[in-house]
Amino acid sequence: MHPFASYVLRSYYRATGWNEDNLYANLTRSSNAILDFSVPRGLHLSISKAPNGLFNTSYSMNAMPSLNGSVGYIFTSCNLDVKSSGSVRFKDMVERFKVYDQPRRPEGKEEEWLAGERIDTRDYLLYGRLYLPTGRLDALYSMRLSPTLQALVAAISDPRSSLSSEKRSRGDNVSNVMFSLQHDIGKWCSEYTYSAEDGMWGVRVLHNFGRLRHPTEPPEDLNSSPGTRPKRVDEEEATGGGLKGRVSAGAEFYISAKERSAGVSTGIRFTTLPDATPPSFQFPQPSSSPLAQSSRSPPSQPPTTITALFNPMMGHISAAYAARVSRDLSMCSRFDFNVYSYDSEWTMGAEWWMRRAASKPEDELEPSLIPQQPSVPVPQVESLDIPSDIRGVVKARISTNNNVSLMWEGRLKQMLVSLGFVSDLSSRSKPIKAIGLELSYFSAG
């Protein structure tokens, strides 16, 4: 389950038009949602409040196995439409498999002028969280410098008294400040980072092959005939089968002056078309038009994501295949291998969405499925009087190292709930490694 702070941050990105999914760091997000879900440990309680669209507060407490807590505050320059835990779209609070929208060049907000002077300000977000009783402080500052440029500053401050004697003897300090500059033009997305604690510089680049769609351009329909649909740059001639989609490739390089070390990795991703999540802006189409009918019909091919990562210095290779095999079932398989040690691991996972008996096929539409234009206001899905039929989601993971994880996430009344456990099948003395329950409640207005 997404923490409340993460939900607000994603709402901020959505409100400002920033695409966080076009980063190299999120290249494997679809497969990670199925295979790398986080199971709660112990008993965790979280209560949050959004008094207005600009200010948000969050309080959390871990009751087991040890008692500790935290207090967080978030302030944004733009008015966010933050929902309560009882009315928020459930899929927005869960890390899940989906084929992300086709990248496009970000667009800035409209300019505001008064007496010949520009008065509109840059969008920003301020976040801080204090952990008790350790006194650790986490902070994040995000500012939109231009429509295609965003700067972030993340900091961690932990008192030296909380360090172990071994760390103090080595002179280690967990306090750190990291600077990041992200540049996204749709086809290319680059990220430049610097970590002050170890003097590490890093560069990440992601390139999306093929033609990019303009925000106001209607999505292409793969069900149409080849003569009526323009051919994509990265699309080959039909061969009577196979998956059609787009390819993204990227790499990262980092070097540490303090540690005198460096690293490099590269990755590639293939995703099917049409998008499982259509673009945020579409031309309104009559209900009788072929485009409108195709958007409500099942996809011509199963939504699929295939990724591969390679770290030549560490010798690590990872390949994952994730697909939605039915309306409510998505499955993923990943193979990890090291060319130097010959160690390997095979991980399999699935997520299954639980619905009520009397369910409607379109009651959980994506917010971007609503046809709209930037100049024509259209109500969001949550504002429509459409009840949700989703009761929860079950996630399961098993690997060749004998670890099994199972988790259920759902909504009980006005509260979001996560319940799961991690088991080690190879251990007879302690087969259950961890078990936990997380309860989250937040209100708006």
Secondary structure as UniProt FT lines:
FT   HELIX           4..16
FT   HELIX           20..22
FT   HELIX           24..26
FT   TURN            27..28
FT   HELIX           29..35
FT   STRAND          42..50
FT   STRAND          55..64
FT   STRAND          68..76
FT   TURN            85..87
FT   HELIX           90..93
FT   STRAND          113..114
FT   TURN            115..116
FT   STRAND          117..118
FT   STRAND          124..132
FT   TURN            133..134
FT   STRAND          137..146
FT   TURN            147..148
FT   STRAND          149..157
FT   HELIX           160..162
FT   HELIX           165..170
FT   STRAND          176..184
FT   STRAND          188..195
FT   TURN            196..199
FT   STRAND          200..208
FT   TURN            215..216
FT   TURN            222..223
FT   TURN            226..228
FT   TURN            233..234
FT   STRAND          245..256
FT   TURN            257..260
FT   STRAND          261..272
FT   TURN            287..288
FT   HELIX           290..296
FT   STRAND          304..311
FT   TURN            312..315
FT   STRAND          316..324
FT   STRAND          329..338
FT   TURN            339..341
FT   STRAND          344..355
FT   TURN            361..364
FT   HELIX           367..369
FT   STRAND          372..373
FT   TURN            374..375
FT   HELIX           381..383
FT   STRAND          390..399
FT   TURN            400..401
FT   STRAND          403..412
FT   TURN            413..414
FT   STRAND          415..424
FT   TURN            425..426
FT   STRAND          432..444
//
